[in-house]
Amino acid sequence: MHVSAGSAWDHTFNTTTGQPLVVVYTGGTARVIQSGAIRVQHNLDKYVALAIFSNVAYAGTSCIPESGNIFTTFAGSRAGTETLTFTGGGNARLTDTDGLNATFKLSRCF
């Protein structure tokens, strides 16, 4: 999928061969993205991010994860890795490409 909104935001998204998103329903409406990857290409800044999902769990009908991780590797004009850890209650912790940690409350669906 290619998304473009003027000159400031131009991205291409796709899943990757051999790493499909595996979603498991764990009872009722609870679900877990057990594994898989999404590739995001930033067409203006010329880098690619590969986001690998690991047991990202959603409770009930919530669209905000309660647990799990997303590990992202960057290549191109941006390099390094990031880890996003969902810690429950709508909270998350990001370890960025410099190894710095930030915690925050998610306010939008993820």
Secondary structure, DSSP 4 states (H G I P E B T S, - for coil): -EEE-TTS-EEEEEEBTTB--EEEEEETTEEEEEE-EEEEEETTTTEEEEEEEEEEEE-TT-SS-SEEEEEEEEEESS-EEEEEEEEETTEEEEE-TTS-EEEEE--S--
